[in-house]
Amino acid sequence: MAISRKLESEELSPAPNGNPKRMLFRYQTQFEKGKPVTETVFAIPRPNGQWVVTGYFVKFEPTTTASP
């Protein structure tokens, strides 16, 4: 279960007519157990005003291991 989610960045890629072509949202999420992860969500607008998520990616921070 996520205990916190912070919006780190939000990027808008405008089309030539000024309407948004796509959005990218990047979140830093902390769960009850484990290290924080970075979540990235890509969305594109539909003509009816709704947004459709076209991609969702999670980046896990590498864990450090002890060297012998």
GROMACS elastic network, one bead per residue, 0.5 to 0.9 nm:
[ bonds ]
;  ai    aj funct       b0    kb
    1    30     6  0.87858   500
    1    31     6  0.56827   500
    1    32     6  0.60942   500
    1    33     6  0.84456   500
    2     5     6  0.72210   500
    2    29     6  0.67705   500
    2    30     6  0.58074   500
    2    32     6  0.62874   500
    2    33     6  0.89804   500
    3    29     6  0.77673   500
    3    30     6  0.58459   500
    3    31     6  0.52923   500
    3    32     6  0.60174   500
    4    28     6  0.81668   500
    4    29     6  0.57442   500
    4    30     6  0.52833   500
    4    31     6  0.70271   500
    5    27     6  0.63221   500
    5    28     6  0.56921   500
    5    30     6  0.64669   500
    5    31     6  0.88838   500
    6    26     6  0.85663   500
    6    27     6  0.53947   500
    6    28     6  0.52277   500
    6    29     6  0.64535   500
    6    30     6  0.88570   500
    7    10     6  0.75939   500
    7    25     6  0.72976   500
    7    26     6  0.60447   500
    7    28     6  0.65450   500
    7    29     6  0.88053   500
    8    25     6  0.77867   500
    8    26     6  0.55016   500
    8    27     6  0.52595   500
    8    28     6  0.64892   500
    9    24     6  0.79889   500
    9    25     6  0.59272   500
    9    26     6  0.52251   500
    9    27     6  0.71937   500
   10    23     6  0.71222   500
   10    24     6  0.56447   500
   10    26     6  0.64162   500
   11    22     6  0.84488   500
   11    23     6  0.57240   500
   11    24     6  0.51264   500
   11    25     6  0.66098   500
   11    26     6  0.87558   500
   12    20     6  0.64833   500
   12    21     6  0.75708   500
   12    22     6  0.61851   500
   12    24     6  0.66635   500
   13    19     6  0.88423   500
   13    20     6  0.59240   500
   13    21     6  0.55231   500
   13    22     6  0.54250   500
   13    23     6  0.63633   500
   13    24     6  0.84292   500
   14    17     6  0.78524   500
   14    18     6  0.56679   500
   14    19     6  0.57254   500
   14    21     6  0.51397   500
   14    22     6  0.72070   500
   14    23     6  0.89185   500
   15    18     6  0.54072   500
   15    19     6  0.55940   500
   15    20     6  0.57719   500
   15    21     6  0.51430   500
   15    22     6  0.85553   500
   16    19     6  0.75129   500
   16    21     6  0.89442   500
   17    20     6  0.86359   500
   18    21     6  0.86346   500
   20    23     6  0.73827   500
   20    44     6  0.79416   500
   20    45     6  0.71969   500
   21    43     6  0.89240   500
   21    44     6  0.62362   500
   21    45     6  0.68180   500
   22    42     6  0.71730   500
   22    43     6  0.56638   500
   22    45     6  0.66913   500
   23    41     6  0.80869   500
   23    42     6  0.57862   500
   23    43     6  0.51888   500
   23    44     6  0.63175   500
   23    45     6  0.84885   500
   24    40     6  0.70222   500
   24    41     6  0.57294   500
   24    43     6  0.65343   500
   25    39     6  0.81160   500
   25    40     6  0.56907   500
   25    41     6  0.51474   500
   25    42     6  0.66035   500
   25    43     6  0.83969   500
   26    38     6  0.68972   500
   26    39     6  0.57152   500
   26    41     6  0.65238   500
   27    37     6  0.82689   500
   27    38     6  0.56679   500
   27    39     6  0.50565   500
   27    40     6  0.64177   500
   27    41     6  0.84603   500
   28    36     6  0.66839   500
   28    37     6  0.59288   500
   28    39     6  0.63933   500
   29    35     6  0.89317   500
   29    36     6  0.54606   500
   29    37     6  0.53609   500
   29    38     6  0.62172   500
   29    39     6  0.70722   500
   30    33     6  0.81191   500
   30    34     6  0.78581   500
   30    35     6  0.67653   500
   30    37     6  0.65989   500
   30    38     6  0.89909   500
   31    34     6  0.64464   500
   31    35     6  0.73183   500
   31    36     6  0.66657   500
   31    37     6  0.83953   500
   32    35     6  0.89850   500
   33    36     6  0.89824   500
   34    37     6  0.89777   500
   35    60     6  0.77962   500
   35    61     6  0.68725   500
   35    62     6  0.89163   500
   35    63     6  0.84107   500
   36    60     6  0.73305   500
   36    61     6  0.70365   500
   37    58     6  0.66676   500
   37    59     6  0.56773   500
   37    61     6  0.62134   500
   38    57     6  0.82197   500
   38    58     6  0.57343   500
   38    59     6  0.50940   500
   38    60     6  0.67471   500
   38    61     6  0.80691   500
   39    56     6  0.72614   500
   39    57     6  0.57748   500
   39    59     6  0.64495   500
   39    60     6  0.89267   500
   40    55     6  0.79291   500
   40    56     6  0.57174   500
   40    57     6  0.51421   500
   40    58     6  0.64027   500
   40    59     6  0.82485   500
   41    53     6  0.69690   500
   41    54     6  0.78121   500
   41    55     6  0.57736   500
   41    57     6  0.66184   500
   41    58     6  0.89895   500
   42    52     6  0.84532   500
   42    53     6  0.57807   500
   42    54     6  0.55916   500
   42    56     6  0.64382   500
   42    57     6  0.87857   500
   43    51     6  0.61209   500
   43    52     6  0.53020   500
   43    54     6  0.54201   500
   43    55     6  0.70656   500
   44    50     6  0.86448   500
   44    51     6  0.55344   500
   44    52     6  0.54322   500
   44    53     6  0.66605   500
   44    54     6  0.70038   500
   45    48     6  0.82068   500
   45    49     6  0.64374   500
   45    50     6  0.59379   500
   45    52     6  0.62757   500
   45    53     6  0.89980   500
   46    49     6  0.55602   500
   46    50     6  0.54131   500
   46    51     6  0.58497   500
   46    52     6  0.70875   500
   47    50     6  0.74007   500
   48    51     6  0.88110   500
   53    56     6  0.74711   500
   60    63     6  0.87257   500
